Amino acid sequence: MNVLVFDIETIPDVDAGRRLHGLDGLSDKEVADVMYHLRRQETGGSDFLRLHMQRIVAISAVMRTRDTVKVWSLGEPDAPEQELVQRFFDGIERFSPTLVSWNGGGFDLPVLHYRALVHGVVARRYWDAGDEDRDFRWNNYLSRYHARHTDLMDVLSAYQGRATAPLDQVATLLGFPGKMGMSGALVWENYLNGNIAGIRNYCETDVLNTYLVYLRFELIRGHLTAEEYQGECQLLRGTLAKDNKPHLNEFLQAWGTA
């Protein structure tokens, strides 16, 4: 069975800001500043933009197939958003993987839905709820309680909002590296400075933390034995070492022998 663990990074959709708020003539930074200001007024403090007002700049993934594990970011660094979104849904069309995320049901997937809507990205397999494949009636990507998409934050909190925890803290508790080099709050600043590579690297380390938490989840529910769990960890270590990229080597070093 194929497993695709994924994570996205977003920035303000300044084109939407211009269109919805009549901000023609302002720079991207100025438009975003207005968007953040309006959001703080709306919420009484938080400037976290509504999901339909965000644009995707990176999608990173860990793909576990029968024989291999792969870590990468979709598309080239300068790829347009439409291509990133299309590649994500094309992967689902081709492999029908089990999707794994941390808060993917509350953030990543809704953003992907809106961006697919904006760009007209077709994703028949993803949206199927049993009309084309009867198996999808009882286990599809859309239902919160189906396993074809496993949102680890949802499952581990027993679907209780007050019980949710940040990925960074859970990963750190388990001896994994946690956040490295950046945070979601700094993505926009890094984007303005042209640091797309840094954003993609950060997204990849985040998705690696999610994958490691998923492996531990598979252990506690009996889908992996202790020996199999250690084998999966060693396979990932070997893959990261073979890739020999600075941010992955840093992740390996921070992981240590946990």
C-alpha positions in Angstrom: 0.0 0.0 0.0 1.3 3.5 -0.9 1.4 6.1 1.9 1.8 9.8 1.1 2.5 12.1 4.0 2.2 15.7 3.0 2.5 19.3 4.2 1.9 22.7 2.5 3.3 26.2 3.1 1.2 29.3 2.2 1.5 33.0 1.7 -1.2 35.7 1.4 -3.1 35.5 -1.9 -2.4 39.2 -2.8 -4.3 38.9 -6.0 -7.4 37.9 -4.0 -6.7 40.8 -1.6 -6.6 43.3 -4.5 -9.8 41.9 -6.0 -11.8 41.6 -2.8 -10.6 44.8 -1.1 -10.0 47.1 -4.0 -6.3 47.4 -3.5 -5.1 48.0 -7.0 -1.9 50.1 -7.2 -0.3 48.7 -4.0 2.7 46.5 -3.9 2.4 42.8 -2.8 3.8 43.7 0.6 1.4 46.6 1.1 -1.6 44.4 0.0 -0.6 41.7 2.5 -0.2 44.3 5.3 -3.8 45.5 4.6 -5.0 41.9 4.6 -3.4 41.2 7.9 -4.7 44.4 9.4 -8.3 43.6 8.3 -8.0 40.1 9.7 -6.8 41.4 13.1 -9.8 43.8 13.2 -12.1 40.8 12.4 -10.6 38.5 15.0 -9.6 40.9 17.7 -5.9 40.0 17.5 -5.0 37.1 15.2 -3.8 37.9 11.7 -4.1 34.3 10.4 -5.8 34.7 7.1 -9.0 32.8 6.2 -8.0 29.7 4.2 -9.5 30.9 0.9 -7.2 34.0 1.1 -4.0 31.9 1.1 -1.8 30.8 -1.8 0.4 27.7 -1.8 4.1 28.1 -2.4 5.4 24.7 -1.4 4.0 21.1 -1.1 6.4 18.6 0.4 5.9 14.9 0.8 7.2 11.6 2.1 6.1 8.7 -0.1 6.4 5.2 1.2 5.9 2.5 -1.4 6.4 -1.3 -1.1 10.2 -1.0 -1.5 11.2 2.6 -1.0 10.7 5.8 0.9 11.2 9.2 -0.8 11.3 12.8 0.5 10.8 15.7 -1.9 9.0 18.9 -2.7 6.6 18.9 -5.7 7.7 20.8 -8.8 10.7 23.1 -9.3 11.2 26.1 -6.9 9.8 28.5 -9.6 6.9 26.3 -10.6 3.5 28.2 -10.6 1.0 27.3 -7.9 -1.3 25.6 -10.4 1.4 23.1 -11.3 2.0 22.3 -7.6 -1.7 21.7 -7.0 -2.0 19.7 -10.2 0.9 17.5 -9.3 -0.5 16.8 -5.9 -3.9 15.6 -7.2 -2.2 13.8 -10.1 -0.3 11.7 -7.6 -3.5 10.7 -5.9 -5.0 9.8 -9.3 -2.1 7.6 -10.1 -1.3 5.9 -6.8 -4.5 6.2 -4.7 -2.3 6.5 -1.6 -3.3 6.7 2.0 -2.9 10.4 2.8 -1.3 11.3 6.1 -1.2 14.8 7.6 -1.0 16.8 10.7 -4.1 19.1 10.7 -4.6 18.3 7.0 -8.3 18.2 7.5 -8.5 21.6 9.1 -5.9 23.4 7.0 -3.9 21.7 4.2 -6.8 20.0 2.3 -9.3 22.9 2.5 -6.6 25.2 1.1 -5.9 22.7 -1.7 -9.6 22.6 -2.4 -9.9 26.3 -2.8 -6.7 26.5 -4.9 -7.9 23.7 -7.1 -11.2 25.6 -7.5 -9.3 28.8 -8.5 -7.2 27.0 -11.1 -9.7 24.5 -12.3 -7.6 21.5 -11.3 -9.5 18.2 -12.1 -9.1 15.4 -9.4 -11.7 12.7 -10.0 -10.1 10.1 -7.7 -9.8 12.5 -4.8 -13.4 13.7 -5.0 -14.9 10.2 -5.5 -17.2 9.3 -2.6 -18.3 6.0 -4.1 -20.0 7.0 -7.4 -17.2 5.6 -9.5 -15.5 3.2 -7.1 -17.8 1.4 -4.7 -14.9 0.9 -2.2 -14.7 4.7 -1.8 -18.2 4.8 -0.4 -16.9 3.4 2.8 -13.4 4.8 2.8 -12.7 8.0 0.9 -10.5 11.1 1.2 -13.4 13.4 2.1 -14.9 11.8 5.3 -13.3 13.0 8.5 -13.6 9.5 10.0 -12.3 7.4 7.1 -8.7 6.2 7.0 -7.9 7.0 3.4 -6.9 10.3 4.8 -5.4 10.0 8.3 -5.2 13.4 10.0 -2.9 12.5 12.9 -3.8 15.6 14.9 -7.5 14.7 14.7 -7.1 11.0 15.5 -4.7 11.5 18.4 -6.9 14.1 20.0 -9.9 11.9 19.6 -11.5 14.6 17.5 -11.6 16.9 20.5 -10.5 20.5 19.7 -9.3 21.2 23.3 -7.1 18.1 23.1 -5.1 19.0 20.0 -1.4 19.5 20.2 1.2 21.2 18.0 3.2 18.9 15.7 6.5 20.5 16.9 5.8 19.6 20.5 4.5 16.1 19.8 7.5 15.3 17.6 9.9 16.7 20.3 8.3 14.6 23.0 8.9 11.5 20.9 12.6 12.4 20.4 12.3 13.7 16.8 13.8 17.0 15.7 10.6 19.1 15.6 10.7 22.6 14.0 13.9 23.4 12.2 15.1 26.7 10.8 11.8 28.5 10.3 8.2 28.6 11.3 5.0 29.1 9.4 4.9 32.7 10.6 8.1 33.5 8.8 7.2 32.0 5.4 5.8 35.3 4.0 9.0 37.2 5.0 11.2 34.5 3.4 9.1 34.5 0.3 9.5 38.3 -0.1 13.2 37.8 0.3 13.3 35.2 -2.5 14.1 32.3 -0.2 11.8 29.7 -1.8 14.5 27.0 -1.3 14.5 27.7 2.4 10.7 27.4 2.5 10.8 24.1 0.7 13.5 22.8 3.0 11.5 23.8 6.0 8.4 22.1 4.6 10.3 18.9 4.0 11.6 18.8 7.6 8.0 19.4 8.8 6.7 16.5 6.7 9.5 14.3 8.0 8.3 15.0 11.6 4.8 14.0 10.5 6.0 10.8 8.9 7.9 9.8 12.1 4.9 10.5 14.2 2.9 8.3 11.8 5.3 5.5 12.2 5.0 5.6 15.9 1.2 5.7 15.5 1.4 2.6 13.3 3.4 1.0 16.1 0.9 1.7 18.9 -2.0 0.4 16.9 -0.2 -2.8 16.1 0.3 -2.2 12.4 4.1 -2.4 12.9 6.0 -4.7 15.3 8.8 -3.1 17.3 11.3 -4.7 14.9 9.4 -3.4 11.8 9.2 0.1 13.4 12.9 0.2 13.8 13.4 -1.1 10.3 11.2 1.8 8.9 13.3 4.3 10.9 16.5 2.8 9.6 15.2 2.9 6.0 14.4 6.6 6.4 17.8 7.3 7.9 19.5 5.6 5.0 17.4 7.5 2.5 18.2 10.9 4.1 21.9 10.0 4.3 21.9 8.9 0.6 20.1 12.1 -0.5 22.9 14.0 1.3 21.3 17.4 1.3 22.3 20.0 4.0 18.8 20.4 5.5 18.3 16.6 5.6 21.7 16.0 7.1 20.8 18.6 9.8 17.6 16.7 10.4 19.5 13.4 10.7 21.9 15.0 13.2 19.1 16.4 15.3 17.3 13.1 15.2 20.3 11.4 16.7 19.7 7.9 17.9 16.1 8.4 19.2 
